[in-house]
Amino acid sequence: MDDELRIRFDELTDNPSARVPISLVLDVSGSMEGPPIAELNRAIVWFMQALQQDEIAASAAEVNVVTFGGHVNVVAPFRDINRQQISRLGANGNTPMGGAVITALAELDQVKRQYQETGTDYYQPWLVLMTDGAPTDDITQAVNECQKRVAGRKLTVFPIAIGHAANVTVLSQFSQHLPPMRMDAVNLTEFFSWLSASVSQVVGTSMPGDGGAMDATEEAFKNAGTISWGRAIERV
Amino acid sequence: MRALFLGGVPLSVCDSMAVGAGAKVKWRAVGAAATGRKHQGLGRQGQDAVFARTKSANSVVVVCDGAGSAANAMMGARTIAEGVGQFLLRRAARLANQDATAQRAQIAACVQRLVSRTASRAGIPEASLASTLLFAVARGRFVLLGQVGDGAVLVRRPRALGWLRLPLATRGEHAGETVFATHPNMGDYLHLACLDDVDGLMLMSDGAESSLVKRANGEVSPAVAKMAGWVRHESLSRARKALRVAAEQTLVQRTLDDVGLAVMVQTAALPAAGPEAGDVKTRLGS
């Protein structure tokens, strides 16, 4: 075919790929010391590698990490997966969960503003909240903010209870329609494998914008433990 | 006549289609669809469907993008593209003499009939056929454009320098969130524009849009004018092949999504009717 009847790549527009912002809000309080924090570190490494190895997920996912253990810390700000560096987490201190969630929501708002300014499409943000205990600060504002956003379909919260001491009643307040999952720390890698695969699933999938339908990822999370990633995982 | 302002540039908008009656202007229509890299990787067919056809004085293009979240989206996109395309070809003359309210009611009723009948025959929920809908019907100088959901409609005005994007799309805040033609109140979400001063237009699904229109500022890529030139100046078979190759080999490389696009251009004097001047069959993602 003649060259005049072909489109060259330099004749196309180069839009940024649509992003899936994922905020990992992780309990690193003193009770996570020992095997739990070691498993959490291992699972995060696994998660980042799984995202990088999947072409679709690698082009879409942007992850940040907010920890709460003694104080709230943005360990890793939102960044392209291939440039993201997450240092090894240690465990100590109390459990300021409310402050961590508020910080994560502010970080999500900021990255959304950046997307809007650069004409970058983005999918509904995800917030993964993991704890093995109960908050030691006031969570009222954090719960209200999460509930408002979840109800408006501006946020999906995945609440994860690690071990049997985690307070699932508290966790359940953060998400009205996704009940918490309880799992042992050794199952965290399975959860993160499922989460990375879910990024690919959601990218390129269009859905009604009227909030009438639950997206496939939320549906899978609700059914998890029976079909997706559960061995020693308990629906709470 | 009223004005539709687009980035400060007024486009003349007709209130009825009477402007097209008796006009000597003719149109050519070509479309192409290609399976995106995500569906290729999963071994699935694409969910974009395209209809492009000229029959006597009427030309029609339709682009439908099946919803990834819907179980029978491919069936829905194909059904709506073909059904709405045929409807517009048959009814162009009548639509040309109606006001927007009547046009909207007829087109919405057509889509609802198609969806209802298909769902009933297949024993599936209507919502599982979810698909966006973009269409254009031209008769003489008159052009009626319609859109439900996302994707883009580009138009070119005679003597204008470039292509403009019409603000007809319905999108949510988040990527992929939109409205589908299967919505029970689809007519409420049907954006219509009746224009009488365009000589070219292009409809595209959001997958094609990501390669052809800059999201940040609406800037249209040079490839749009090039593809419209094929349809205007080349034989239909060459234009059809070139558009298919562009969709399958180039556009899909810039997106994970399926690609569907259709071009319709005005031509003052079409070649004499022959095998090339015949209809362009519906093209579907494969």
Chai-1 contact restraints between the chains, C-beta under 6 A:
chainA,res_idxA,chainB,res_idxB,connection_type,confidence,min_distance_angstrom,max_distance_angstrom,comment,restraint_id
A,L5,B,A242,contact,1.0,0.0,6.0,A-B,restraint_1
A,I7,B,A223,contact,1.0,0.0,6.0,A-B,restraint_2
A,I7,B,A246,contact,1.0,0.0,6.0,A-B,restraint_3
A,I7,B,T250,contact,1.0,0.0,6.0,A-B,restraint_4
A,E11,B,P222,contact,1.0,0.0,6.0,A-B,restraint_5
A,E11,B,A223,contact,1.0,0.0,6.0,A-B,restraint_6
A,L12,B,S211,contact,1.0,0.0,6.0,A-B,restraint_7
A,L12,B,S221,contact,1.0,0.0,6.0,A-B,restraint_8
A,L12,B,A223,contact,1.0,0.0,6.0,A-B,restraint_9
A,L12,B,R254,contact,1.0,0.0,6.0,A-B,restraint_10
A,T13,B,L212,contact,1.0,0.0,6.0,A-B,restraint_11
A,T13,B,K214,contact,1.0,0.0,6.0,A-B,restraint_12
A,T13,B,S221,contact,1.0,0.0,6.0,A-B,restraint_13
A,N15,B,S210,contact,1.0,0.0,6.0,A-B,restraint_14
A,N15,B,R215,contact,1.0,0.0,6.0,A-B,restraint_15
A,A18,B,A175,contact,1.0,0.0,6.0,A-B,restraint_16
A,I56,B,L256,contact,1.0,0.0,6.0,A-B,restraint_17
A,G119,B,R215,contact,1.0,0.0,6.0,A-B,restraint_18
A,G119,B,A216,contact,1.0,0.0,6.0,A-B,restraint_19
A,D121,B,A175,contact,1.0,0.0,6.0,A-B,restraint_20
A,Y122,B,A175,contact,1.0,0.0,6.0,A-B,restraint_21
A,Y123,B,H174,contact,1.0,0.0,6.0,A-B,restraint_22
A,Y123,B,A175,contact,1.0,0.0,6.0,A-B,restraint_23
A,Q124,B,H174,contact,1.0,0.0,6.0,A-B,restraint_24
A,G204,B,K38,contact,1.0,0.0,6.0,A-B,restraint_25
A,G204,B,G68,contact,1.0,0.0,6.0,A-B,restraint_26
A,G204,B,L256,contact,1.0,0.0,6.0,A-B,restraint_27
A,G204,B,D257,contact,1.0,0.0,6.0,A-B,restraint_28
A,T205,B,G68,contact,1.0,0.0,6.0,A-B,restraint_29
A,T205,B,S69,contact,1.0,0.0,6.0,A-B,restraint_30
A,T205,B,G176,contact,1.0,0.0,6.0,A-B,restraint_31
A,S206,B,A67,contact,1.0,0.0,6.0,A-B,restraint_32
A,S206,B,G68,contact,1.0,0.0,6.0,A-B,restraint_33
A,S206,B,G176,contact,1.0,0.0,6.0,A-B,restraint_34
A,S206,B,T178,contact,1.0,0.0,6.0,A-B,restraint_35
A,M207,B,S69,contact,1.0,0.0,6.0,A-B,restraint_36
A,M207,B,G176,contact,1.0,0.0,6.0,A-B,restraint_37
A,G209,B,G172,contact,1.0,0.0,6.0,A-B,restraint_38
A,G209,B,E177,contact,1.0,0.0,6.0,A-B,restraint_39
A,G209,B,T178,contact,1.0,0.0,6.0,A-B,restraint_40
